[in-house]
Amino acid sequence: MQNDEIMTGDMLVETVENQLAEGNPIKVKETLMRLMMTGTPRDEAIQMIACALSIEVFDVAKNEGSFDLKRYSENLNALPDMPWDFED
């Protein structure tokens, strides 16, 4: 992915919705259900998941690397806390 191809917020949300529809990765659906069960509205939960996805997309674009499913899953596990909240 080239820098001029970085995904917009709407594209990230669409990607999350596609991941949910396809059931891949399953961690996305599990995260959505967990967040909703704790009172987070669906739209807000989708936005949080899109934020976790954006971290991976940014890293792939910045470092010309590969999508790291393990790190994406770890970021999903941390929600509703955002990964950048932990950086000091």
Backbone as a printed PyTorch tensor [residue, N CA C, xyz], in Angstrom:
tensor([[[  0.8440,  -1.1780,   0.0000],
         [  0.0000,   0.0000,   0.0000],
         [  0.8850,   1.2350,   0.0000]],

        [[  0.6420,   2.1230,  -0.9160],
         [  1.4130,   3.3500,  -1.0000],
         [  0.7720,   4.4120,  -0.1230]],

        [[  1.5490,   5.4310,   0.2530],
         [  1.0550,   6.4710,   1.1420],
         [ -0.1990,   7.1550,   0.6100]],

        [[ -0.3290,   7.3110,  -0.7050],
         [ -1.5020,   7.9700,  -1.2570],
         [ -2.7300,   7.0560,  -1.2730]],

        [[ -2.5660,   5.8260,  -0.8060],
         [ -3.6560,   4.8720,  -0.7650],
         [ -4.1150,   4.5660,   0.6550]],

        [[ -3.6990,   5.3750,   1.6400],
         [ -4.0890,   5.1360,   3.0180],
         [ -5.6080,   5.2640,   3.1370]],

        [[ -6.1980,   4.3830,   3.9050],
         [ -7.6440,   4.3130,   4.0310],
         [ -8.2010,   5.4920,   4.8240]],

        [[ -9.3770,   5.9570,   4.4240],
         [-10.0940,   6.9870,   5.1680],
         [-10.8930,   6.3280,   6.2890]],

        [[-11.4450,   7.1440,   7.1680],
         [-12.2660,   6.6220,   8.2570],
         [-13.4400,   5.8070,   7.7590]],

        [[-14.1090,   6.3070,   6.7140],
         [-15.2470,   5.5720,   6.1520],
         [-14.8060,   4.2260,   5.5740]],

        [[-13.6440,   4.2110,   4.9720],
         [-13.1240,   2.9600,   4.4080],
         [-12.7870,   1.9630,   5.5160]],

        [[-12.2680,   2.4750,   6.6280],
         [-11.9530,   1.6000,   7.7590],
         [-13.2290,   0.9900,   8.3300]],

        [[-14.2720,   1.8040,   8.4880],
         [-15.5490,   1.3080,   8.9970],
         [-16.1190,   0.2710,   8.0300]],

        [[-16.0420,   0.5450,   6.7490],
         [-16.5250,  -0.4150,   5.7480],
         [-15.7450,  -1.7270,   5.8330]],

        [[-14.4470,  -1.6330,   6.0430],
         [-13.6230,  -2.8330,   6.1710],
         [-14.0350,  -3.6340,   7.4030]],

        [[-14.2780,  -2.9450,   8.5160],
         [-14.7330,  -3.6310,   9.7300],
         [-16.0740,  -4.3170,   9.4710]],

        [[-16.9900,  -3.6170,   8.8180],
         [-18.2920,  -4.2230,   8.4990],
         [-18.1110,  -5.4530,   7.6070]],

        [[-17.1820,  -5.3880,   6.6670],
         [-16.8950,  -6.5450,   5.8100],
         [-16.3050,  -7.6880,   6.6220]],

        [[-15.4010,  -7.3660,   7.5540],
         [-14.8330,  -8.4050,   8.4140],
         [-15.9290,  -9.0840,   9.2210]],

        [[-16.8770,  -8.2970,   9.7110],
         [-17.9960,  -8.8690,  10.4660],
         [-18.8580,  -9.7660,   9.5790]],

        [[-19.1660,  -9.3040,   8.3840],
         [-20.0080, -10.0710,   7.4630],
         [-19.3530, -11.3940,   7.0680]],

        [[-18.0320, -11.3520,   6.8950],
         [-17.2960, -12.5440,   6.4740],
         [-16.9050, -13.4320,   7.6570]],

        [[-16.9720, -12.8750,   8.8660],
         [-16.5520, -13.6410,  10.0410],
         [-15.0560, -13.8520,  10.0980]],

        [[-14.3140, -12.9420,   9.4770],
         [-12.8670, -13.0940,   9.3960],
         [-12.1840, -11.7400,   9.5340]],

        [[-11.3730, -11.5580,  10.5400],
         [-11.0820, -12.4900,  11.6280],
         [-12.2270, -12.5320,  12.6440]],

        [[-12.4320, -13.6820,  13.2280],
         [-13.5130, -13.8840,  14.1870],
         [-13.3640, -12.9550,  15.3840]],

        [[-12.1520, -12.5480,  15.6920],
         [-11.8780, -11.6650,  16.8240],
         [-12.6460, -10.3510,  16.7020]],

        [[-12.9160,  -9.9020,  15.4840],
         [-13.6590,  -8.6610,  15.2900],
         [-15.0850,  -8.8250,  15.8140]],

        [[-15.7340,  -9.9190,  15.4680],
         [-17.0950, -10.1730,  15.9440],
         [-17.1070, -10.3520,  17.4570]],

        [[-16.1480, -11.0890,  17.9770],
         [-16.0600, -11.2880,  19.4190],
         [-15.8940,  -9.9460,  20.1420]],

        [[-15.0800,  -9.0750,  19.5840],
         [-14.8460,  -7.7660,  20.1840],
         [-16.1090,  -6.9230,  20.1330]],

        [[-16.7920,  -6.9420,  19.0080],
         [-18.0420,  -6.1960,  18.8840],
         [-19.0440,  -6.6640,  19.9350]],

        [[-19.2050,  -7.9600,  20.0610],
         [-20.1610,  -8.5070,  21.0300],
         [-19.7630,  -8.1240,  22.4590]],

        [[-18.4900,  -8.2160,  22.7720],
         [-18.0040,  -7.8740,  24.1190],
         [-18.2840,  -6.4170,  24.4380]],

        [[-17.9720,  -5.5430,  23.4990],
         [-18.1940,  -4.1170,  23.7240],
         [-19.6780,  -3.8090,  23.8760]],

        [[-20.5040,  -4.4170,  23.0610],
         [-21.9470,  -4.1640,  23.1410],
         [-22.5420,  -4.7210,  24.4370]],

        [[-22.0220,  -5.8390,  24.8930],
         [-22.5180,  -6.4320,  26.1370],
         [-22.1700,  -5.5650,  27.3490]],

        [[-21.1630,  -4.7330,  27.2120],
         [-20.7850,  -3.8520,  28.3170],
         [-21.3930,  -2.4630,  28.1640]],

        [[-22.3230,  -2.3270,  27.2060],
         [-23.0720,  -1.0900,  27.0860],
         [-22.6320,  -0.1260,  26.0050]],

        [[-21.6360,  -0.4900,  25.2370],
         [-21.1850,   0.3800,  24.1520],
         [-22.1550,   0.2520,  22.9740]],

        [[-22.6800,   1.3720,  22.4820],
         [-23.5400,   1.2970,  21.2990],
         [-22.7820,   0.7090,  20.0970]],

        [[-23.5000,   0.0110,  19.2250],
         [-22.8640,  -0.6670,  18.0850],
         [-22.0240,   0.2890,  17.2480]],

        [[-22.5720,   1.4480,  16.9060],
         [-21.8270,   2.3900,  16.0640],
         [-20.5230,   2.8180,  16.7190]],

        [[-20.5630,   3.0480,  18.0120],
         [-19.3500,   3.4450,  18.7380],
         [-18.3500,   2.2930,  18.7830]],

        [[-18.8500,   1.0780,  18.9900],
         [-17.9710,  -0.0910,  19.0120],
         [-17.2910,  -0.2880,  17.6560]],

        [[-18.0490,  -0.0920,  16.5750],
         [-17.4760,  -0.2180,  15.2290],
         [-16.3770,   0.8250,  15.0400]],

        [[-16.6100,   2.0400,  15.5240],
         [-15.5890,   3.0920,  15.4220],
         [-14.3260,   2.7090,  16.1980]],

        [[-14.4940,   2.1240,  17.3700],
         [-13.3430,   1.6840,  18.1640],
         [-12.5530,   0.6090,  17.4280]],

        [[-13.2770,  -0.3470,  16.8630],
         [-12.6190,  -1.4220,  16.1090],
         [-11.8940,  -0.8320,  14.9020]],

        [[-12.5130,   0.1300,  14.2440],
         [-11.8680,   0.7980,  13.1040],
         [-10.5850,   1.5010,  13.5420]],

        [[-10.5730,   2.0450,  14.7570],
         [ -9.3450,   2.6680,  15.2760],
         [ -8.2370,   1.6300,  15.4360]],

        [[ -8.6060,   0.4580,  15.9690],
         [ -7.6160,  -0.6140,  16.1130],
         [ -7.1000,  -1.0430,  14.7380]],

        [[ -7.9960,  -1.1170,  13.7690],
         [ -7.6020,  -1.4630,  12.4020],
         [ -6.6950,  -0.3930,  11.8110]],

        [[ -6.9780,   0.8650,  12.1060],
         [ -6.1720,   1.9630,  11.5460],
         [ -4.7150,   1.8750,  11.9650]],

        [[ -4.4680,   1.3650,  13.1590],
         [ -3.0950,   1.2040,  13.6300],
         [ -2.3390,   0.2510,  12.7110]],

        [[ -3.0030,  -0.8370,  12.3430],
         [ -2.3670,  -1.8000,  11.4390],
         [ -2.1810,  -1.2190,  10.0510]],

        [[ -3.2010,  -0.5530,   9.5430],
         [ -3.1160,   0.0270,   8.2040],
         [ -1.9860,   1.0570,   8.1540]],

        [[ -1.8960,   1.8920,   9.1710],
         [ -0.8430,   2.9000,   9.2190],
         [  0.5260,   2.2420,   9.2510]],

        [[  0.6790,   1.2000,  10.0700],
         [  1.9780,   0.5260,  10.1680],
         [  2.3700,  -0.1260,   8.8490]],

        [[  1.4120,  -0.7420,   8.1770],
         [  1.6980,  -1.3650,   6.8790],
         [  2.1500,  -0.3000,   5.8870]],

        [[  1.4560,   0.8450,   5.8710],
         [  1.8040,   1.9150,   4.9390],
         [  3.1580,   2.5380,   5.2910]],

        [[  3.3800,   2.7760,   6.5590],
         [  4.6040,   3.4400,   7.0020],
         [  5.8430,   2.5710,   6.7940]],

        [[  5.7240,   1.3090,   7.1540],
         [  6.8850,   0.4130,   7.1320],
         [  6.9030,  -0.5340,   5.9520]],

        [[  5.9020,  -0.3860,   5.0620],
         [  5.7860,  -1.2800,   3.9170],
         [  5.8850,  -2.7380,   4.3460]],

        [[  5.2400,  -3.0260,   5.4680],
         [  5.2620,  -4.3740,   6.0210],
         [  3.9980,  -5.1370,   5.7070]],

        [[  3.7800,  -6.1630,   6.4960],
         [  2.6040,  -7.0090,   6.3430],
         [  1.6280,  -6.7410,   7.4750]],

        [[  0.3700,  -7.0110,   7.2070],
         [ -0.6580,  -6.8860,   8.2320],
         [ -0.3470,  -7.8780,   9.3360]],

        [[ -0.3240,  -7.4060,  10.5830],
         [  0.0130,  -8.2320,  11.7410],
         [ -1.2680,  -8.5830,  12.4940]],

        [[ -1.8210,  -9.7510,  12.2120],
         [ -3.0780, -10.1770,  12.8240],
         [ -2.9460, -10.2870,  14.3380]],

        [[ -1.8050, -10.7100,  14.8150],
         [ -1.5930, -10.8400,  16.2680],
         [ -1.6830,  -9.4710,  16.9380]],

        [[ -1.0230,  -8.4830,  16.3850],
         [ -1.0580,  -7.1440,  16.9700],
         [ -2.4640,  -6.5540,  16.8570]],

        [[ -3.1400,  -6.7730,  15.7390],
         [ -4.5170,  -6.3170,  15.5660],
         [ -5.4000,  -6.9340,  16.6540]],

        [[ -5.2430,  -8.2260,  16.8960],
         [ -6.0130,  -8.9110,  17.9380],
         [ -5.7070,  -8.3420,  19.3200]],

        [[ -4.4490,  -8.0500,  19.5760],
         [ -4.0730,  -7.4550,  20.8610],
         [ -4.7150,  -6.0860,  21.0390]],

        [[ -4.7460,  -5.2930,  19.9780],
         [ -5.3850,  -3.9840,  20.0450],
         [ -6.8900,  -4.1230,  20.2370]],

        [[ -7.4870,  -5.1270,  19.6110],
         [ -8.9080,  -5.3850,  19.8120],
         [ -9.1810,  -5.7880,  21.2610]],

        [[ -8.3060,  -6.6150,  21.8270],
         [ -8.4640,  -7.0490,  23.2180],
         [ -8.4170,  -5.8750,  24.1850]],

        [[ -7.6590,  -4.8550,  23.8500],
         [ -7.4800,  -3.7050,  24.7370],
         [ -8.6910,  -2.7620,  24.7370]],

        [[ -9.5390,  -2.8420,  23.7240],
         [-10.6880,  -1.9470,  23.6490],
         [-11.6260,  -2.1640,  24.8260]],

        [[-12.2020,  -1.1440,  25.4150],
         [-12.3920,   0.1840,  24.8690],
         [-11.2230,   1.1390,  25.0850]],

        [[-10.1650,   0.6910,  25.7730],
         [ -8.9830,   1.5430,  25.8860],
         [ -8.2980,   1.5820,  24.5340]],

        [[ -7.8930,   2.7570,  24.1290],
         [ -7.2160,   2.9050,  22.8530],
         [ -5.7220,   2.6790,  23.0560]],

        [[ -5.0690,   2.0050,  22.1150],
         [ -3.6470,   1.6720,  22.2650],
         [ -2.7690,   2.8790,  22.5570]],

        [[ -3.0780,   4.0220,  21.9740],
         [ -2.2270,   5.1880,  22.2050],
         [ -2.4280,   5.7450,  23.6050]],

        [[ -3.4600,   5.3250,  24.3430],
         [ -3.6460,   5.7520,  25.7310],
         [ -2.5580,   5.1780,  26.6380]],

        [[ -1.9270,   4.0810,  26.2160],
         [ -0.9240,   3.4240,  27.0370],
         [  0.4760,   3.9730,  26.8230]],

        [[  0.6780,   4.7130,  25.7310],
         [  2.0080,   5.2030,  25.3890],
         [  2.3440,   6.4240,  26.2430]],

        [[  3.4560,   6.3570,  26.9620],
         [  3.9250,   7.4940,  27.7500],
         [  5.3550,   7.8210,  27.4080]]])
